[in-house]
Amino acid sequence: MKQIILCNPINKDTIQRYALFVVGLFFSALGVAITKKGELGVSPISSAANVMSIRFPQLSLGYWLIIWNCVLILGQILLLRKKFQWIQLLQIPLSFLFGWFTDFGVWLVSFFIPANYPAKLILVIVGTIVLGFGISLAVIANVILNSGEAFVKALSDTIHKEFGNVKVVFDITCVIVAVLLSFLFFHALKGTREGTILAAVCTGFVVKFFNQLLQKPIESYLNRSVQPNS
């Protein structure tokens, strides 16, 4: 995996990178909200929270995502123990931001009512593209991992398995948990459908595309902006 900048002193470069990360977080959350509006399922990591938000609407999707992300942070602490870097607790406020951004995104797209299956499918595709764009910005920012990827990294380091392979198993497990919750609560498949599979298959390709398109110009801008004036 790419080396993550964690302990840089607070300077202009660090501030800009965290600002870029927050922008990426916003677009990632907006992508989840758009995908949810398609009613064909959301991304694997958000799928269990989506089912819970349908069963217990007293809490919004955003707040269920906050709860889920905090569970993943606790999982990292239990896995890593003394090796856990306390700077990673920044994931907690960032998880709250992601949840709030998701609810704001749900509100933004609330006016749009998909009238048929093609419209729902288009929403899933658009949501996946927006999600991939947001993830790409967060990756380029290179400051901290989101709770899902950080949990996967903690698990892969603990069991000494390749990150990519563990990530695939983690995503599949998230979907299985969501499906089990769906049948437990509704005795039917709800909140996790073909849109979840589409997001799982396509998001990585979208992230790769935007990384190739944006990484060099963004890095170039960040490097120029922190250079002292001659």
N, C-alpha and C positions, 0 to 999 in steps of 0.2 A: 504494500500500500504506500501511497504518497506520504512523505513525512509531514506531520501536522505541526504548525507553529503554535506553541502553547504558552511559552514563558517569556516572550519578548517584552521588554519594558514598554510602558505606554508611550507611544510616539505617534506621529502622523500616519505612518504606514499601518501600524496596528489598528488605529481608529478607523482608517479607511477600509481595512480588510473586514473588521467586525461590522461596519456599516454595510459592506457588500454582502456579508453573510446574512444580515437581517433582511436585506432586500430579497436575497435568495429564499429565505425562510417565508417571506410574504408570498412570493410566487408559488412556492411549493404548496403552501396552505390553500392558495386560490385554486391550484390545480386539483387538490383533493375536493374542494367545495364544488367545482364545476363537474368533476367526475360523479360525485354523489348526486348531483342534480339529474344526471342521466339515468339514475335508478337501476343501473345494471351492475352495481358493485363499485368499490373503490380499490385503491392500491392494497397489496397484501398486508403491509404493516399497519394500515388503518382499518382493516376489515373487521377485526374484533370490536374495536371502538364503535364502528358504524352500526354493527348489530346491536350493541348495548344501547346506543342512542335511539334506536328504533323501539327497543323493548322498554327502555326507561327514559322517555323523552323529558322527564323533569330536569335532566342534565343534557345540555346540547352536545353535538358531536365534538365541538372544540374542547369542552371540559372532559369528555371521555378520553379524548386524545391526550390531554394533560395527565390524567390518571394513568393511562397506559405508558406514557413516556416516563413518568416517575417510577413505575414498576420496573421498567427497563434500566433506569439509573440505579435503583436498589439492587437489581440483578448484577450489575457491573461491580458494585461494592462487595457483594457476597462472593463473586467469582474471583476478583483480584485481591481482596483483603488489603494487606499492607502495600501492595503494588498499585493500588488505586491512587491516581493523581487527583488531589483535591481541587485543582483548577477545573477538573471535569464537572464539578458541581455547577459550573456556569450553564450546564445543560438544563438545570431546573428553571431559571428564568427564561431561557430560550424556549423551553417546552411550553411555558405559559404563553409566551409570545406566539408560538405556532398555533396553540389552541385558540387564542383570541383572533389571530389572523384568519383561521379557518371559519370561525363563526361570522366574521366580517365578510368573508368571501361568500358564505352561504347567503347572507343578507344581500350582497351585491347581485347574485344571480337569481334571487327569489322571484323576480318579475317574469323570468323565462319559464314557460310551461311546455315541455316537450310533448308534441301532439301525437307522435307515432314512434315506432321503433327506430327508423333511420335517424330521426332527430335525437333520440336518446343515445344512439351509437356515435353520432357526431359530437355530442357533449363529452362522451367518454374519451374520444380521440383528442378533442381540444384540451380537455382536462389533463390528459397524459402528456401532451406537448408542453403545457404550462408547468406541470409538475417537473418534467425533465429539465426545462429551462431554469427553474428555481434551484433544483439540485445542482445543476452545472455551476451556477453562480456561487453556491455555498462551497462547492469543491474548489473552485478557482480562488475563493477567499482564503482557503488554507489556514484556518485558525482553530477550529474545533469540530469534532464530529457531532452529528446529531445523535440522539439517544439510541436510535435503532442500530445505526452502523457502529456506534461505540460499544453497544452490547455484543454485537456480532464479533467485533475485534477482540473484546475481552474473552469471549467464549473460545474463539480460534486460538488465542494466545494460551489459554488455560489447557485446552485439549490438544494443542500443537497440530492443528489442522489448517489447511489453506483457507484464507479469508473468503475467497469466492465460493468455495464449496460449502462452507458454513453458512454463507449468506443465502444460498439457494435453499438449504435445508430450513433455515430460519423462516424464509418467506413461505415455504410450503407449510410449515408448522403453523404460522399465523393464519393461513387460509383454512387449515384443518380445524383450528380452534374456533374460527368464525363460523364455519359450517356446523360444528357441533353445538355451538351456542344457538345458532339459528333453529336447528331441529329441536333443541331443548326447550326454547321459548315459544316457537311458532309451529313446530311439527311440520315445517316446510323450509325450503331454501329461501332465505330472505336477507337482503343486504350484502350478499356475496354471490355474484353471478359471473357471466362471461366477461363483463367489464373488468373484473378483478384479474382474470387471466390475461386479458388484452393489456392491462396496465403492467402486469408482471413481465410480460414478454417484451413490450415495446419501450418501457421507460429507460432501460439501459442503453438502447440504441439512440434514443433522443438525447440523453445526457452526453453520450459520446459525440454526437453531431454538434451540439452546442459547445462542448469543450474544444473541439477542433476549430470551431468558428470564432470563439470569443476569448480563449485563454491568452493567446499572444497579444491581441490589442489591449485587453484589460491589464495584463501584467506590465505591458509597456507603459500604459498610462500611470499605473501605481508607482512604477519605478521612477518615471519622470517627475511625478508630483512630490516625491520625497527627496529629490536631489537638491542640494544647496544651490542657491543662485550664484552664478559666476560673477 
